[in-house]
Amino acid sequence: MATSSHCLLWFFFSLFFGHGFVPLEASHQVYTHLQNGSPSALTSDQPYRTGYHFQPPSHWMNGICYPNAPMIYKGIYHFFYQYNPLGAVWGNIVWAHSTSTDLVNWTPHKYAISPSQPADINGCWSGSATILPNGKPVILYTGIDPENNQVQNMAVPKDLSDPFLEEWTKLPQNPLMESTSYNCIDASSFRDPTTAWQGTDGRWRVIIGSKVNRNGIAILYRSKDFVHWTKAEQPLHSGKKTGMWECPDFFPVSTTSATGVDTSSIGKNLKYVLKVSLDETKHDYYTIGSYNYEKDTYVPDKGSVDSDSGLRYDYGKFYASKTFFDSAKNRRILWGWINESSSVEHDIEKGWSGVQAIPRNVWLDKSRKQLVQWPVAEIEKLRSNPGHLSSRGLKEGSKVEVGGLTASQADVEISFKISDFEEAEVFEESWRDPQLLCSEKDASVKGGLGPFGLMVLASEGLEEYTAVFFRIFKRRTKYVVLMCSDQSRSSLDEDNDKTTYGAFLNVDPVDEELSLRTLIDHSIVESFGGGGKACITARVYPTLATEDEARLFVFNKGTGSVGVTTVSAWSMKSAKIN
Ligand SMILES: *[C@@H]1O[C@H](CO)[C@@H](O)[C@H](O)[C@H]1NC(C)=O
């Protein structure tokens, strides 16, 4: 009975949102011909490996490296990721596992989950951890079954007294959730269970990413015992014409403080965040809204746009991210995967692919309209050997070096103060797409107020540099701040994706200084504008500006002068990244 009404609802749902069913396919391309079948050592010339951004061990090649099931257990941080032990391209996916006490230095462990049951014999894909009220962690993950269907499975620690949780046991009941003809879910678009949360009725909820035609949906399941799951008649939420929703993440944020809250928290001073990873564009976007505990539905706030043109965690390379609640420090931490911008052939040549962004603390901005992100404080213990630049005015054409540090592995914080807005150009209302605007007005294009900012991983003669900068435009009585990361001159090697990225930054430059923090790590340029209101991460592969040859400059190419109030820059010590 219940099943046929499910199907009817789903049928209406798909009628409402789409036109007829199209066969769906999994999104991952398999490069079987490019896998050499055995792990091999990396070549010694590795200018692009990171010093403090998490990477798999150097003697192994990795494939796409989504963060999985981050959590804290008995004071130890656990991190799992999708790993290909056999090649630098996607395939043969297992769950690799590392632990840390500080989110900076990591120790690898044996693979936590790899194909063994019929329910995951063709792959162990992404999933999430939930800490049950008795403190016991459980993992829900997507398995690929013998028919190549995506199903949801569960694994539990074998020995809870082991803080490293080395051994995981799969439930004999797996799969716990599967697509069947009567529940109208397409078996090739049914993946990535979230951390589960408990509703007011004590039952558990979890969402699974999916799509109906081209509409993304967050399918909701409920359970009393975490083992038997029933699909709800309505999804938690859906989005029109977004394509598949991968790696959904759903969590509460406090409206009164930057403190993180547990996923199962219920209360007054909370807003909710739904993040989805868009398979079609490889971007993570999110909305902020309300969660109706009775109806089990999520509704984004007015103005919180449900599409790729809405809010993004990061306006550069950052995908398949996931948060967890750190109960030891009462904060919510975001992990995201940073893809390469080089060709698959290059990845195979260098023997690895994919790194993780620095874990970010995430909280609700005072405006309640967006999130704010900031690298976890622990990373600051790697700072050493500070570089120096005194506060000064930057006239048109200024370019000043920040010396005395290792500019290929650094952390830079800079603030700009604008006192004269006379030179600001008028903002044109047709400029809707910040990325497009940044590529039309890249760092070489002179402006009024801006471009001003940093040139990182720059070669001595500026044959190569990556520019992270601002432009300020006048719009009626207010100002618009554009933040850009321009990779167009990042490398003399033409074989890389050098897309320029951009974001509008919600800061009023009349009232506030414009701050920029950039984490530089050989092939990563991870930038936080306005104290973390807009983040842009880029991958670059300089040929000249590597290791000790890399330089760091502050520049202004606009006709209007800007003041630099503070510059703090440090070399970053290498972390034990695995
Ligand atoms: C990774 O980056 C490459 C190069 O820019 C791009 O072609 C590819 O689509 C990206 N893949 C994912 C999964 O983001």
The ligand as a Tripos MOL2 file, in Angstrom:
@<TRIPOS>MOLECULE
LIG
   14    14     1     0     0
SMALL
NO_CHARGES

@<TRIPOS>ATOM
      1 C1         39.2440   18.3040  -12.5510 C.3       1 LIG1
      2 O1         39.9440   19.3130  -13.2690 O.3       1 LIG1
      3 C2         40.0680   19.0390  -14.6480 C.3       1 LIG1
      4 C3         41.0200   20.0600  -15.2500 C.3       1 LIG1
      5 O2         40.6280   21.3740  -14.9530 O.3       1 LIG1
      6 C4         38.6820   19.0460  -15.2680 C.3       1 LIG1
      7 O3         38.7730   18.7650  -16.6470 O.3       1 LIG1
      8 C5         37.8140   17.9880  -14.5760 C.3       1 LIG1
      9 O4         36.4900   18.0700  -15.0210 O.3       1 LIG1
     10 C6         37.8220   18.1830  -13.0780 C.3       1 LIG1
     11 N1         37.1400   17.0470  -12.4670 N.am      1 LIG1
     12 C7         36.3860   17.1520  -11.4030 C.2       1 LIG1
     13 C8         35.7560   15.8950  -10.9170 C.3       1 LIG1
     14 O5         36.2070   18.1940  -10.8090 O.2       1 LIG1
@<TRIPOS>BOND
     1     1     2 1
     2     1    10 1
     3     2     3 1
     4     3     4 1
     5     3     6 1
     6     4     5 1
     7     6     7 1
     8     6     8 1
     9     8     9 1
    10     8    10 1
    11    10    11 1
    12    11    12 1
    13    12    13 1
    14    12    14 2
@<TRIPOS>SUBSTRUCTURE
     1 LIG1         1 GROUP 0 **** ****
